[in-house]
Amino acid sequence: MCETCVFYQYDEEDEAWYCVAEMDEDDYARFITSPKPTCPFYRLDDEYAVVRHQM
């Protein structure tokens, strides 16, 4: 699921992908300990959304 999220970005320096969503310790703990983890920050990286909005 992360692969399609707007917050999942590639760091060229580390050559790795990272989640850059601003998550505090409580949010992260809830996410990790949840039996069925669903990310509260997930947002589809739809690069064509602006184009469709302008049409």
C-alpha positions as CSV (number, residue, x, y, z in Angstrom):
1,M,0.0,0.0,0.0
2,C,2.9,2.4,0.7
3,E,4.0,2.3,-2.9
4,T,1.0,4.3,-4.0
5,C,1.1,6.8,-1.1
6,V,2.0,10.5,-1.6
7,F,4.1,10.3,1.6
8,Y,6.3,7.5,0.4
9,Q,9.4,9.1,-1.1
10,Y,12.8,8.0,-2.4
11,D,15.9,9.4,-0.7
12,E,18.7,9.5,-3.3
13,E,21.4,10.0,-0.7
14,D,20.4,6.7,1.2
15,E,19.1,5.1,-1.9
16,A,16.0,3.9,0.0
17,W,12.3,4.6,0.3
18,Y,10.9,6.3,3.4
19,C,7.6,7.4,4.8
20,V,7.7,11.2,5.3
21,A,4.3,11.6,7.0
22,E,4.5,13.6,10.1
23,M,3.6,11.0,12.7
24,D,4.1,11.5,16.4
25,E,5.1,8.7,18.9
26,D,1.5,8.0,19.9
27,D,0.3,7.7,16.2
28,Y,3.3,5.4,15.4
29,A,2.7,3.2,18.5
30,R,-1.0,2.8,17.6
31,F,-0.1,2.0,14.0
32,I,2.5,-0.7,15.1
33,T,0.4,-2.3,17.8
34,S,-2.9,-2.4,15.8
35,P,-3.9,-6.0,15.0
36,K,-4.9,-4.9,11.5
37,P,-2.7,-1.9,10.8
38,T,-4.2,0.8,8.6
39,C,-2.3,3.9,8.1
40,P,-4.2,7.0,9.1
41,F,-2.0,9.2,6.8
42,Y,-2.4,7.2,3.6
43,R,-3.3,9.4,0.7
44,L,-3.2,8.2,-2.9
45,D,-0.5,9.7,-5.0
46,D,-2.7,10.7,-7.9
47,E,-0.5,12.9,-10.0
48,Y,-3.4,13.4,-12.5
49,A,-5.9,14.7,-10.0
50,V,-5.0,18.4,-10.7
51,V,-5.4,17.8,-14.5
52,R,-8.8,16.2,-14.0
53,H,-9.8,19.1,-11.7
54,Q,-8.8,21.7,-14.4
55,M,-10.9,20.0,-17.2
